[in-house]
Amino acid sequence: MSIENVVIFERYPLQVGQKIRLEGGGRGGDWLVIGVDEKKMRLKCPVSGREVEWDRMFAFAKVLENEEWPKPHK
């Protein structure tokens, strides 16, 4: 057995009403959590009003305090 660096991903306990920001990829941007269950999450774009339902994610990077939301688009 060897000793290795291992990255651990845990399911973040999303809650309705949370404001989240996805970085990178085609789903990047600011979202409002409007629904969540064991398998799916429903999100709403605060700018366009678009609602989506996606499989739950397992990544959590950081919490930003006193952050402007939604972030102005450039």
N, C-alpha and C positions, 0 to 999 in steps of 0.2 A: 504494500500500500504506500502511496506517495502523498506528500503534502502539497496541495495546489491552492491557488486563489480561486474562489468560487463566488459567483454573483448570485445573490438570492433575490427572487422576485416574490412578493406577497400581494395578495389581492387587497387593494385599498378599500376600506369600509366607506364607500360613497354614501352620502345622505342627500335626500331631496332638499333643494335650496342652495346647495353648495355652488360656488362659482369656481370653475376650473379653467386652466389654460393648457392646451395640448401643444407641445412643441414638436415641430418637424412633421413630415409626411403630409398626405393629402387631407388629413383630418385636423390639422393644426389650427389653432385659434382659440378664442374664448367661448366658453359654453356654460350654460346654467343647467344643473342636474334637475330634471323634472320627474324622473321615475327611475327606480332601481330595484332589481330582484337578484336572485342567485346567479342568473345567467346573462341578463341583459341590462343595459342602461339606456334611458331616454334622455336626450340632451336637446337644448334649445339655444340657437344662436341669438345673443342679445342685440345684435345689429340688424340682421335680416328677418329674424323671427322663425327661421327654418328649424324644424324639429326632425331629429333622427333617432333611430334605435340601433345600437351596436352591441356586440358581445362585450362583456365586462373585460377590463384590462387588469393587468397584474403589476403595473409599474407605478412607483411613487418616487419623485425626485426631491422636491423641497416645498416648503411653505413660504410664500412671500407675504410679509406684513406691510400694511400701508401701501399697497400696490394699486395703481389706477386700473379700473376694470369697467367696461371692456377696454382693452388696450387699443389706442388709436392705430388705425391701419395706415401703412406708409405707401 
